[in-house]
Amino acid sequence: MGLVPKNPQPALAPVDRAILRLLAQDARMPNNAIAEAVGIAPSTCLSRMRALRERGVIRGFHADVDPGALGLGIQAMISVRLHAHTKERISSFTAEIPRLPGVVAAYHLAGADDYLLHIAVADTDALRDFVLDHLTAHPAVAHTETSLIFGHMRGEAVS
């Protein structure tokens, strides 16, 4: 017997996949241009995009900001392993982490580590302070491992 996903989504129509591909490349692409590229009327395109947002397929539109331009010259990925996997500890950790200064993203993982945090800070002193003040001092955290990010490439996940 297979596992049933928590929130199964209906299959996407080919035209919806085409719309998503275009938006993933350029979220500021005008509706008329998207409609023309996928071969549908602008009104149809607008209603399809609205439906994709309402279904949670499109979760938002974001600016890809260079952290260095904001004075955040050091980026790192920090693997975090918790002491115990109780609901209370996980809830406490997941409630606090996204609100910490410098956290770009947090991922809950399966495997040896429990979380992977993407951090952007001003310098190595700020990175050290983040790890010591917010992670190793946290009662739920057993272990951390920090890897500096030298470069970033964005993939094309939408097909």
N, C-alpha and C positions, 0 to 999 in steps of 0.2 A: 504494500500500500504506500503510495507516494505522499509526500508532504504537501499540504495545501498552503499557498502563500497567504499571509495575513490579510492583505488588501489586493485580491486579484483584480487586475485591470483588464477590461475588454481589449481584444487585439486592435492594434492601430491600423487604420486604412492606409494604403500606399500614399495617398495624397497628404495625410496627416504626417507620415514619416518624412515626406519631402518638405513640408512646412517646417518641421522640427530641425531638419538638416540645415536649412537656410537660416533659421533663427540662431542655431548653435554657432554658425559662422559669423553672423552679424545680427545681434539682437535689435539693432536700430534700423534694420531694413524696413522700408515703408511697406504698408499693407498692399498697395497697388503693385509694387515690384514683386512681392512674394506671390501674389495672385497670378500675375503674368508668368512668372517662372514655373509655377506648378500647373498652369493651364485651367484656372477656375476664375469665376467672377470675384471682384473685390469684396462684395457683400458676403459671398459664400466663404471666402477666406477669413474674413473678420469673424463670422459666426463659428467657423471651425477652430480658430485660435481661442475664442472665448470659451468654447466647450473644452478645449485642451487645458485651459487654466482652471476651469471649474472642476474638472476631473482630477486635478493635481498632477497632470502630466507636465505642464509648464509650471514650475514652482516659483519663478520670478525672473527678473531681468537685472543683470548686475554689471557694474563697471569693473573692468580688470585694471586695477590701480597698481602702479609700480610702488612697492613699499619703500624703495630707496628714495623716491621723490618726497616721501613723507618723513625722511630722516631715519627710516628703519632699515639700516644697511646690512643687518645680519638676519638670515632666516635659518630655521632649523626644524627638523622633524625629531620629536622626542617620543620614544616608546615608553609606555608606562605599564607596569605590572602591579596589580593590587594584591594586598595581603589575603583577603578573603572575598569570595564572590557572593556576598549576601545582598539582597535587594536594597537594604539600607545603605550599605557602603557604595554600591553602584549609583543609587539615587543621589546620595550626597555628592559624590564626585562629579556626576554628569550635570548636576545643577550648578556647581561652582565653576567648572572649567571654562565654559563658553564666555563667561563674564570677566575672566581675568584679562588684564591688559596684555596685549601682544598675541593673543590667541586668534589665529586666522581661521583655523578649522580644527575640529576634533572628530576622530573616527573611533567607533567602538568595534573591536576586532575579535575574530576567533583565532586561536593559536597561542603561542607562547606569551605574547604580550596582550594586554587587555585594551589599550588605547594607543592611538598615534595622534600626536598633537603637532600641528603646523604653527610655528611661532615666528613672528617678525618683531625684532627689537632693534634698538639703536646700535648696540655694540656688544662685545663679548662679556663685558661686565654686567650689562643688563640681562644677558642670557643666563649667566651664572646666578644672578640674583633671582631670576624667575624660577629656575630649577630649585634653588635652595629655599626660597621664601614660600613658593606656592606648591611645589610638588613634593620634595623630600620631607617637608614639614607637615604635609597632609597625613592624617592618621590612616587613611585607606591605602596609601602608596607604599609598596614594598621595594620597588626598584625602578630606576629610570635609565635610559640610554639615549644620548643626544648625538644626532648626526647633522652636520652643517649642510646647507643646501648651496651648491655652487651655481646651479642653473636650473631653469624650469622650462619644460616644453609642454604645450597643451595638446592633448590627443583629440581625435575625432571619434567620440564614443557613439554619436547618433548615426544610425545607419538606416 
